[in-house]
Amino acid sequence: MPQCLILITFSRLDTNKKPLQPCKPSVARRFLNSGRASVWRRFPFTLILTQSC
């Protein structure tokens, strides 16, 4: 039976609202927990960075 792989990624925006590369949920969670990002939109789920990297 073939396995189905589902890849979930989240969009990111920099502080100037320009799109960045998507990230994995674990990276998004770390950004949110450390305060380096906040939720910009819930659908599609998008993070905006609060400080430049």
N, C-alpha and C positions, 0 to 999 in steps of 0.2 A: 504494500500500500504506500503510495507516494506521500511524503511529508510536505506540508504547505508551510512556507516561511513567510511570516508577516513582519515587515519592517516598518516600525513606527518612528517618524521623525517629527521634530517641531521646528517651525520657522523662527528665525531670530532677526531682530533689527538692531542696528547700532544706535548710538545716542542721537544721530542725525536722521533717524528713520529710514536708513538705507538698508536693503536686505543683505543678510549674511548667509553663510552656508547653514543648512539645517543641522540640528544636533539630535543626539539620542536622548531618550527620556532621563537617563541617569545624569547626563551632563546638565540638562535643563533643571533637574531637581537640585543639583549642586549650586547652580547659578541663583535659583530662587532662595534656597536656604541661607546662602552667604550674603544675600542682599545685593548682589551684583546685577540682578535683573528683576523685572516685574512683569506681570501679565499685561500684554497690550490688547489682545483679543482672545475671547474664549473659543470662537469658531471662525475660521480655523485657528487652533491654539497657536498664539504667537507671543514670543517674549521680546521685550525691549531692554537693552542693556542700560543700566543707570550710570555706569562709569565706563570710560573707554579702556580697552584692554591693552 
